[in-house]
Amino acid sequence: MAILSGVLVAAPLFVAALPAAAQNPLLPGIGAKDRRVVVDASHAPWNSLVKVQSNLGARCTGVLVAPRRVVTAAHCLLNRAQRFLPASSLHVLFGYERGEYRQHRAVAALETGGPYDKERRLDGLVGDWAVLTLDGDAPEGMPPLPLARVPPDAGTPLMLGGYSQDRAHLVTADTGCAARGINDTDRGPLLVHDCDGTRGVSGAALLVRTASGNGGGDGSADGAGEGWAVAGIAVAAVSGPNPRNIAVPSAAFVAAVEGNTPSLR
C-alpha cells in the first residue's frame, strides 16, 4: 500500500467483514454510489482545508486549526524507511486549485501521536495524527476551524472533503454522511463514519455542525468556523457498497494544537 501517496489504509478488521466481491481496489472508502461533489474551496468551511506536501512527493489533505497550526494524518509524513520526515521537508499550500495556490507556508515543527503502528492494526490508528506548526500565520480569509472535544453521536450528520487522488486538483466532498459510532481500542477511541473519502483525503477534517453556529455549542473550542467544527481527521478507509471508514477524534490531538504537550520535533 502506497503510504507515501497519501493512501487511506484499510484496517484489517473492517476489510475482513466485507464480501470479496464488494472490494474496489482503486477507490477504497467509496460506496456503491459515489456521493462526492466538487465544492467551492474559497468558501467556508472548505477554505480552511490545505494541501500538505513533502519533498518526496507525498500529498495529503490537512485542516487549519490555529493561525499557525495544521492537523493532518501522520502516515502522510513517513519516508520509505517508515520514519517520519523532518519538518523542513514539509509544505502547506493554502487555496490550492487546478495547480495554483494562494500562499505557501513551510513547516517549522511537527508533533505526532506517539508510537505509530506501520502494520496498520486498528489500535495503531489512534496515533495517526500530526500537528504541523507553520513558519507564519495563515493568509487572511482562511480561518482556523475549532476542534470538537466530544465525538459526535451515531447518526450525527457530518461532511468530509479534501484533495482525493482521483480528483487531486479540486476539493471534493461528501456533504451527506454521518457518524456511525465509536470503536474503542487499547490505545483510545476511533470514530467510525460512512463519509466517502479515498486516497489523498488522509488528514482531511471530518466536519460537524456546532449547536450555536459559531463554535463552542457542541463542546468545541471557541473560534471562527462559520458554524463548523472538526470532529476528527480521516485516517483509514475500506472498499464496499456501505463503507465504514475511520477517523481519529479531535480529542486525541487538541492538547497538541493548544501547545500543552512536550516540545515538538
Order of alpha helices (4+ residues) and beta strands (2+ residues): alpha-beta-beta-beta-beta-beta-beta-beta-beta-beta-beta-beta-beta-beta-alpha
